[in-house]
Amino acid sequence: MKVSIAYLPEEEKNAGLLLSFIRGLQPGVRVHKNDRCTPYIHLYMTTKKPTNTTDCKEDA
């Protein structure tokens, strides 16, 4: 799963709250912060691939 958040510097507190919430749901999330596109700051979050991938087929 990939999530990106774009915010203005005055919204940094709200972006931090969202990041904390996502980290609570997905503890192994990787975060990359980018501030090259002024005035916006971008947070890119990526979760790790699950180790156990099984097909979810139901028996009829």
C-alpha positions in Angstrom: 0.0 0.0 0.0 1.2 3.5 -0.8 -0.1 6.7 0.7 1.0 10.2 0.0 0.1 13.4 1.8 0.8 16.9 0.5 0.5 19.7 3.0 1.5 23.3 3.6 4.0 24.2 6.3 1.2 25.6 8.5 -0.5 22.2 8.4 2.5 20.2 9.7 0.8 19.4 13.0 -2.2 17.7 11.1 0.2 15.8 8.8 2.0 14.5 11.9 -1.2 13.3 13.4 -2.1 11.5 10.2 1.3 9.9 10.1 1.0 8.8 13.7 -2.4 7.3 12.9 -1.1 5.4 9.9 1.9 4.1 11.9 -0.5 2.8 14.5 -2.3 0.8 11.9 0.8 -0.3 10.0 3.8 -0.3 12.3 6.4 -1.2 9.6 5.6 1.7 7.3 8.5 3.5 5.6 8.3 7.3 5.3 10.0 9.6 2.8 9.7 13.3 3.2 10.1 15.6 0.2 10.0 19.4 0.2 11.3 20.2 -3.3 7.8 21.3 -4.6 7.4 24.5 -2.7 5.1 25.6 -1.0 4.0 22.0 -0.5 5.7 19.3 1.6 5.0 15.7 0.6 5.1 12.6 2.8 5.3 9.3 1.0 4.4 6.2 3.0 4.9 2.6 1.9 4.0 -0.6 3.7 6.0 -3.7 3.4 4.8 -6.6 1.3 3.1 -9.3 3.5 5.2 -12.4 3.9 2.2 -14.8 3.7 0.4 -14.2 0.5 -2.4 -16.8 -0.1 -5.3 -16.8 -2.5 -8.6 -16.1 -0.8 -10.7 -18.6 -2.7 -13.9 -19.8 -1.0 -15.1 -23.3 -1.3 -18.6 -23.5 -2.6 
